[in-house]
């Protein structure tokens, strides 16, 4: 268990949900933000949803 670098919530980076928004957030964490493995599922989902809605590169 580690703490999220954004919200501080404890999470297991090896046990994230298989949700589309979380998966999009994981890709963004690895490719754009360089914080893969440091962001919890809630923050990944928020990042993924926002990117899917507003980022022209993700549409």
C-alpha positions in Angstrom: 0.0 0.0 0.0 1.3 3.4 -0.9 -0.2 6.9 -0.7 -1.5 8.7 -3.8 0.7 11.6 -4.9 -2.4 13.7 -5.4 -4.9 13.0 -2.7 -2.8 11.0 -0.2 -5.3 8.0 -0.1 -3.7 4.6 0.6 -4.0 2.2 -2.4 -2.5 -0.9 -3.9 -1.0 0.0 -7.3 -1.2 -3.7 -8.4 -4.9 -3.9 -7.7 -6.7 -1.2 -9.7 -10.2 -1.6 -11.2 -10.6 -2.6 -14.8 -12.7 0.5 -15.6 -12.3 2.5 -18.9 -11.7 5.8 -17.1 -9.1 4.2 -14.8 -7.4 2.6 -17.8 -7.3 5.9 -19.6 -5.8 7.5 -16.5 -3.1 4.8 -16.3 -2.1 5.5 -19.9 -1.9 9.2 -19.2 0.1 8.6 -16.0 2.6 6.6 -18.0 2.8 8.6 -21.2 2.1 12.2 -20.2 2.4 12.9 -16.5 5.3 10.5 -15.5 3.5 9.4 -12.3 2.5 5.8 -13.1 2.1 3.7 -10.0 1.8 6.7 -7.8 -1.9 7.7 -8.4 -5.0 6.0 -6.8 -7.9 4.7 -8.8 -10.2 7.7 -8.0 -7.6 10.2 -9.2 -6.8 8.1 -12.3 -10.5 7.8 -13.1 -11.0 11.6 -12.7 -8.0 12.2 -15.0 -9.2 9.7 -17.5 -12.7 11.1 -17.6 -11.6 14.6 -18.1 -9.1 13.6 -20.8 -11.8 11.6 -22.6 -14.2 14.5 -22.5 -12.0 17.5 -23.2 -8.6 16.4 -24.5 -8.6 16.4 -28.3 -5.7 14.0 -28.4 -7.7 11.4 -26.5 -10.9 11.6 -28.6 
